[in-house]
Amino acid sequence: MIDTMKTEVDMLERHLHVLEMVRENGPIGIVKMSNESDHVRHEIRYSLRKLEEANLITPTQQGALSTEQSSSFIENLDEQLNEMRAKIAAMRPGE
């Protein structure tokens, strides 16, 4: 069960890294992102799809661009992560 959660956290970390690359270098394509990171193209493609579904990026012919929603997402990220930390801490048996 913990292994599944670790996999999900690793995937979230990749999605956030891809979002950061798009915000800093957009428009940027899959090949360039893959070449400039430790992620293979199909991982980048999946992250881009998830980020697009969340309205955090938009595809263009020149590559991915961040949306206005990405700024507010990043601004609220620490708060959301703190909420998750609290939930995880509350899951500990005997506490």
WODAHU-V954852 format. One record per residue. N is the residue number from 0. PHI is phi as a letter, one per 30 degrees, with the letter a starting at -180 (NA if undefined). NEAR is the number of other C-alpha atoms within 8 Angstrom. Layout:
N|PHI|NEAR  N|PHI|NEAR
This chain:
0|NA|4  1|d|5  2|d|6  3|d|7  4|d|8  5|d|8  6|d|8  7|d|8  8|d|8  9|d|8  10|d|8  11|d|8  12|e|8  13|d|9  14|e|12  15|d|8  16|d|8  17|d|12  18|d|13  19|d|8  20|d|11  21|d|14  22|d|9  23|d|6  24|b|7  25|d|11  26|d|10  27|b|13  28|c|9  29|d|10  30|d|7  31|d|8  32|d|13  33|d|12  34|d|7  35|c|6  36|b|6  37|c|6  38|c|8  39|d|7  40|e|9  41|d|6  42|d|8  43|d|13  44|e|9  45|d|8  46|d|11  47|d|13  48|d|8  49|d|9  50|d|12  51|d|11  52|d|7  53|d|7  54|i|10  55|c|14  56|b|15  57|b|10  58|d|8  59|b|8  60|d|4  61|d|7  62|k|11  63|d|14  64|b|13  65|d|12  66|c|10  67|d|7  68|d|8  69|d|11  70|d|8  71|d|8  72|d|9  73|d|8  74|d|7  75|c|8  76|d|8  77|e|8  78|d|7  79|d|8  80|d|8  81|d|8  82|d|8  83|d|8  84|e|8  85|d|8  86|d|8  87|d|8  88|d|7  89|d|7  90|d|7  91|d|7  92|d|4  93|i|3  94|b|5
